[in-house]
Amino acid sequence: MGGKLREWYEEKTVKIGRLLLKTRLEPNHLTILSLIPAIASFLLVSEAMLWQGLLMFLLSVSMDVLDGSLARASKKTTRFGKLLDHYVDRCVESLYLIGLTAGQYIPGWMGALAVLSDISPSYIRARGEAEIKVQAMSVGLFERKEKIGVIAMGSIIEFFYPGAVSMAVAILIVGSLITSVQRLLFFRKAESNNH
């Protein structure tokens, strides 16, 4: 399911990438530029300006969609570009979660656990693919789109029901940890099948 959705999304967004070709921006430039609204989201949320911070967070995430579209349209997809993109993705998510902690929307222990659980599936996938030489795309319950969706929805609902962000972060933690275990089991099985 996740693979088909990714194919559909990549096919649709390549049209946007063709429009971006006119800007003469490189995909990696757009990736790095997405850190500006991410830093703004951290600063705003940490000052308890959740609505403004959420908008900056969503702008940063949107720019992440655009850098991939531009890379595919310009046929400039590189291994380094993918590495940079994945690293910046983790920075964007971590900055928002740390901002939620600093803004006292969630307790410190929850913020620390959220950052750890958020990066764990990505680390396991990267390390597992390097060690076992098997692709693990779309393996697991919680990929980036699910994490972003849960955090964004929790932030929106927070305006009407205080405490919704804490619930969303708790879901992110549980979903990410389940995904980590699923990926570990996937690589364990892949290794045993190779022997």
Secondary structure as UniProt FT lines:
FT   HELIX           2..20
FT   HELIX           21..23
FT   HELIX           27..33
FT   HELIX           35..46
FT   TURN            47..48
FT   HELIX           50..74
FT   HELIX           79..102
FT   TURN            103..104
FT   HELIX           108..132
FT   TURN            137..138
FT   HELIX           144..157
FT   TURN            158..160
FT   TURN            162..163
FT   HELIX           164..194
//
